[in-house]
Amino acid sequence: MPDQRTRLLFVCLGNICRSPLAEGIFLHLARQRGFADRFTVDSCGTGGW
């Protein structure tokens, strides 16, 4: 059976602060509410640092 999870990607310029923080906050809240297993979450940056 194919993976039925929703894929969610948080993007910012450098992937140093904003997108990893957004990923962490989202996962924290999703775990609190019991639906973290419905998502595959990641973060990335667009800048080539």
N, C-alpha and C positions, 0 to 999 in steps of 0.2 A: 504494500500500500504506500503511495507517495506521502511525503511529509506534508501534513495539513497545517503546519504552523505558519503564521504570518511573519514575513521577514521585514524587519524594521531597521533602517540605517540612519543614524544621526551624522550629519556632515557639517564641518566647519572648515576654516582655512588651514589650521595647523594640526588638528587632532591632539592638542596638548591639554586644553582645559574644557572648552565648551561642549564639544560632542561627547567626550568620555564622561563628563559630568551628567549630561542629559541621559546617556545610556544608563549610568548608575542609578540615577533618580527614577527613571522609568522602571528598571528591573526591581528596585526596592519597593516601589508602589505596587507593581504587578505581583510580587511575592506576598506582600501584605494582604492583597485582595484574592490571592489564590489562583491567579490565572497566568503566572509567568511561563508555564509550560506551553502556552498557546503561541509563544513568540520566539523567534530567533532574532536576537538584537546584536548590533555591532555599531562601531563608529569609525569614521575615517576623516581624512583631511584632503583638501584640494591643492594645497601648496606643497611644493617640492623643497622642503627644508633640508 
